[in-house]
Amino acid sequence: MKFNPCIPGKCTEDGTHCEGCRRTHEEIAETKKLVKELVSFSQKMGYENIDDFSSFIGQSLLKKLHNPI
């Protein structure tokens, strides 16, 4: 399955899938939950360098997906 990001102004909440990005509403909700948890964590830690934290998370995710242990 290919990931499709939300398309601003095209998102819908009817049915099981968004008409803009074509993802399920369940997938969209889970993604929002993950992002919210990462934001909360970075705020709790008081990180001043949020760009570095965001880059680290993205790089770590890619590394884990390409080289699963």
N, C-alpha and C positions, 0 to 999 in steps of 0.2 A: 504494500500500500504506500502511496506517495503522500507526503504531508503537503497540505495546501493552507497557507496562512489566511487569516481573515481578510476580507476585502472591505475597507471602510465604506459605509453607506450601502452595502449590498447584503449585510447580514439579515437573516430571518430567524424567527423562533418557532414557526409553524412546522408541523410534521416531525419527522425524525432527523432530518438533515437540513443544514443551513443552505439556502439557495445561492449564497455568495461563494463560500469556500468549499461547499459540498461535504464538510465533515459532519459527523453525528453530533447532536447536541450534547450527548454524554462525553464525547471526546473533548469538545470545547470546554465543558465544565471542568473536566479533570485537568486540562491544561491550565485553565485559569487558577485552579486550586494550587497546582504546583508553583506557578509564578507567584501567587499570593504568599505561599509559604517561604519562598526564597526571599521575597521582599521583607517579610516579617523577620526572618532570620538575620538578614543584613542590617536591618534597623535595630534589632535587639543587640547585635554585636557592636553597633555604632560605627560601622565602617565609613571612613571618609573617602576611600578610594573605590567607589562603587563600580567604576569602569573596570578596574583590575579584578574585582570580585566577579563581575559578570563574565569577563573574558575567561577567568579561571574555570567557572562553572561550565561554560561552553566547551572549552578545551578538554576538561575532564570527562564530560559526557561523550564527546567524540572518541576519546581514547578508550573508554570503557566499551563503547559500541563496536569499535574496530578490533579491539583486543580483549574480548571477554575472558574473565578468569574462571 
